[in-house]
Amino acid sequence: MARVGEAFFATSNDNRQSAGGGAPPGGDVLEARVSALEKKFDKIESKLDSIGNDLAFIKGKIDGLPSAAAMGEIKGRVDGLPTLGKIATLFALAASGIAILNNWSAIKTALFG
């Protein structure tokens, strides 16, 4: 049972151990675990640096993209282009005009005698 005023902490297996003097819990095993964590941290740190560089590259690409205003202007221009229906109508009018010009003498005779 713990005495009043004595510090305790929980370990990874949830056993209560006294924080009072002496060697740290785990002894040499703890040192090996900390050493392994430090090595893994070095790897993580280098990966984070790589990710930071990649993000900077992506940010540079995004900054080069057109703004919303520029995209709106492009959309307005695209919306102003003739649609398939408009093109078909123009083609039909042109074909009708050519047909009338080719048969003008027959049309003139039929209308005006």
TORKOL-4160 file (C-alpha; in steps of 0.2 Angstrom, whole numbers, padded with zeros to 4 digits, m for minus):
113
<pt num="1" X="0000" Y="0000" Z="0000"/>
<pt num="2" X="0006" Y="0017" Z="m0004"/>
<pt num="3" X="0012" Y="0029" Z="0010"/>
<pt num="4" X="0005" Y="0047" Z="0010"/>
<pt num="5" X="0016" Y="0059" Z="0001"/>
<pt num="6" X="0025" Y="0046" Z="m0010"/>
<pt num="7" X="0025" Y="0049" Z="m0029"/>
<pt num="8" X="0018" Y="0035" Z="m0040"/>
<pt num="9" X="0016" Y="0033" Z="m0059"/>
<pt num="10" X="0009" Y="0020" Z="m0071"/>
<pt num="11" X="0020" Y="0011" Z="m0083"/>
<pt num="12" X="0015" Y="0004" Z="m0100"/>
<pt num="13" X="0008" Y="m0012" Z="m0091"/>
<pt num="14" X="m0001" Y="m0002" Z="m0078"/>
<pt num="15" X="0008" Y="m0008" Z="m0063"/>
<pt num="16" X="0011" Y="0005" Z="m0050"/>
<pt num="17" X="0029" Y="0009" Z="m0046"/>
<pt num="18" X="0037" Y="0021" Z="m0033"/>
<pt num="19" X="0046" Y="0036" Z="m0041"/>
<pt num="20" X="0057" Y="0037" Z="m0026"/>
<pt num="21" X="0076" Y="0035" Z="m0028"/>
<pt num="22" X="0086" Y="0021" Z="m0035"/>
<pt num="23" X="0088" Y="0015" Z="m0053"/>
<pt num="24" X="0075" Y="0019" Z="m0065"/>
<pt num="25" X="0062" Y="0006" Z="m0068"/>
<pt num="26" X="0066" Y="m0006" Z="m0082"/>
<pt num="27" X="0085" Y="m0003" Z="m0080"/>
<pt num="28" X="0095" Y="m0008" Z="m0096"/>
<pt num="29" X="0079" Y="m0012" Z="m0105"/>
<pt num="30" X="0073" Y="0006" Z="m0103"/>
<pt num="31" X="0089" Y="0012" Z="m0111"/>
<pt num="32" X="0088" Y="0001" Z="m0126"/>
<pt num="33" X="0070" Y="0006" Z="m0129"/>
<pt num="34" X="0074" Y="0024" Z="m0128"/>
<pt num="35" X="0089" Y="0022" Z="m0140"/>
<pt num="36" X="0077" Y="0013" Z="m0152"/>
<pt num="37" X="0065" Y="0027" Z="m0151"/>
<pt num="38" X="0078" Y="0040" Z="m0154"/>
<pt num="39" X="0083" Y="0031" Z="m0170"/>
<pt num="40" X="0065" Y="0030" Z="m0176"/>
<pt num="41" X="0063" Y="0048" Z="m0172"/>
<pt num="42" X="0078" Y="0052" Z="m0183"/>
<pt num="43" X="0070" Y="0043" Z="m0198"/>
<pt num="44" X="0053" Y="0052" Z="m0194"/>
<pt num="45" X="0062" Y="0068" Z="m0194"/>
<pt num="46" X="0070" Y="0065" Z="m0211"/>
<pt num="47" X="0053" Y="0060" Z="m0218"/>
<pt num="48" X="0045" Y="0076" Z="m0211"/>
<pt num="49" X="0058" Y="0086" Z="m0220"/>
<pt num="50" X="0055" Y="0077" Z="m0236"/>
<pt num="51" X="0036" Y="0080" Z="m0234"/>
<pt num="52" X="0039" Y="0099" Z="m0230"/>
<pt num="53" X="0049" Y="0100" Z="m0246"/>
<pt num="54" X="0035" Y="0091" Z="m0256"/>
<pt num="55" X="0022" Y="0103" Z="m0249"/>
<pt num="56" X="0033" Y="0118" Z="m0253"/>
<pt num="57" X="0034" Y="0112" Z="m0271"/>
<pt num="58" X="0015" Y="0109" Z="m0272"/>
<pt num="59" X="0012" Y="0126" Z="m0265"/>
<pt num="60" X="0023" Y="0134" Z="m0278"/>
<pt num="61" X="0012" Y="0124" Z="m0291"/>
<pt num="62" X="m0004" Y="0130" Z="m0284"/>
<pt num="63" X="0002" Y="0148" Z="m0283"/>
<pt num="64" X="0005" Y="0147" Z="m0302"/>
<pt num="65" X="m0013" Y="0142" Z="m0306"/>
<pt num="66" X="m0026" Y="0155" Z="m0312"/>
<pt num="67" X="m0036" Y="0164" Z="m0299"/>
<pt num="68" X="m0055" Y="0163" Z="m0297"/>
<pt num="69" X="m0057" Y="0179" Z="m0307"/>
<pt num="70" X="m0046" Y="0173" Z="m0321"/>
<pt num="71" X="m0057" Y="0157" Z="m0322"/>
<pt num="72" X="m0073" Y="0167" Z="m0322"/>
<pt num="73" X="m0066" Y="0177" Z="m0337"/>
<pt num="74" X="m0062" Y="0161" Z="m0346"/>
<pt num="75" X="m0079" Y="0154" Z="m0342"/>
<pt num="76" X="m0087" Y="0169" Z="m0349"/>
<pt num="77" X="m0078" Y="0168" Z="m0365"/>
<pt num="78" X="m0082" Y="0149" Z="m0366"/>
<pt num="79" X="m0100" Y="0153" Z="m0363"/>
<pt num="80" X="m0100" Y="0166" Z="m0377"/>
<pt num="81" X="m0094" Y="0153" Z="m0390"/>
<pt num="82" X="m0107" Y="0147" Z="m0402"/>
<pt num="83" X="m0116" Y="0131" Z="m0397"/>
<pt num="84" X="m0120" Y="0117" Z="m0409"/>
<pt num="85" X="m0138" Y="0123" Z="m0412"/>
<pt num="86" X="m0131" Y="0140" Z="m0417"/>
<pt num="87" X="m0118" Y="0133" Z="m0429"/>
<pt num="88" X="m0132" Y="0121" Z="m0437"/>
<pt num="89" X="m0143" Y="0136" Z="m0439"/>
<pt num="90" X="m0129" Y="0146" Z="m0448"/>
<pt num="91" X="m0125" Y="0132" Z="m0459"/>
<pt num="92" X="m0144" Y="0130" Z="m0463"/>
<pt num="93" X="m0145" Y="0148" Z="m0467"/>
<pt num="94" X="m0130" Y="0148" Z="m0478"/>
<pt num="95" X="m0136" Y="0132" Z="m0487"/>
<pt num="96" X="m0153" Y="0141" Z="m0490"/>
<pt num="97" X="m0144" Y="0156" Z="m0497"/>
<pt num="98" X="m0133" Y="0146" Z="m0509"/>
<pt num="99" X="m0149" Y="0136" Z="m0515"/>
<pt num="100" X="m0158" Y="0152" Z="m0518"/>
<pt num="101" X="m0144" Y="0160" Z="m0528"/>
<pt num="102" X="m0141" Y="0144" Z="m0538"/>
<pt num="103" X="m0160" Y="0144" Z="m0543"/>
<pt num="104" X="m0163" Y="0163" Z="m0544"/>
<pt num="105" X="m0168" Y="0163" Z="m0562"/>
<pt num="106" X="m0182" Y="0149" Z="m0559"/>
<pt num="107" X="m0188" Y="0158" Z="m0543"/>
<pt num="108" X="m0189" Y="0175" Z="m0552"/>
<pt num="109" X="m0199" Y="0167" Z="m0566"/>
<pt num="110" X="m0211" Y="0158" Z="m0554"/>
<pt num="111" X="m0214" Y="0174" Z="m0543"/>
<pt num="112" X="m0214" Y="0188" Z="m0556"/>
<pt num="113" X="m0219" Y="0178" Z="m0572"/>
